Amino acid sequence: MVPESTIEQVIDHFENDEEAYVSALAEIMDTQPALLAFLNQESIDILLEEEKDILWYIILIVFHSTENNNITLADISDEILSEKEEKNWTIFQEQQRGSFREKVTPFFEDYHQEDLLAFVEDTLELDDSSPMTNVGRDVIFISAKSIIDTLLLLK
């Protein structure tokens, strides 16, 4: 499991070094064509530019947190990523009512990467200055969860 301390170290590193942030994003884009294709699909097109930036930020932190924790990442496959996304949307849509937190609670049950998922959830908290829409938050959460599941080959 990637601990919260590792996630916080990675966040601190990239918040203090914009050049490293841009370089790391470019590396992910260059080395992960299936991820790039996933993030260029129609469902992502509904996101505002600021929301897309938030999704890329989450992906960067997830990638580097797992690498810094010496976890071998699986190659991202279009097929597996699509399967994970479909499964996650099904679970999410079963929670028809309630707050965002209530809708995402089932994802935490017996999840081996709880701290990574909590990072995603916390990043998506709405406040007065947040550019995020409710729909965007849902899409980003499911996309990020699906990417974590695929990278770490989680069920």
Secondary structure, DSSP 8 states (H G I E B T S, - for coil): ---HHHHHHHHHHHHT-HHHHHHHHHHHHHH-HHHHHHTTSHHHHTS-HHHHHHHHHHHHHHHHHHHHTT-------HHHHHHHHHHHHHHHHH--SS-HHHHHHHHHTT-TTHHHHHHHHHHT---TT----HHHHHHHHHHHHHHHHHHTT--
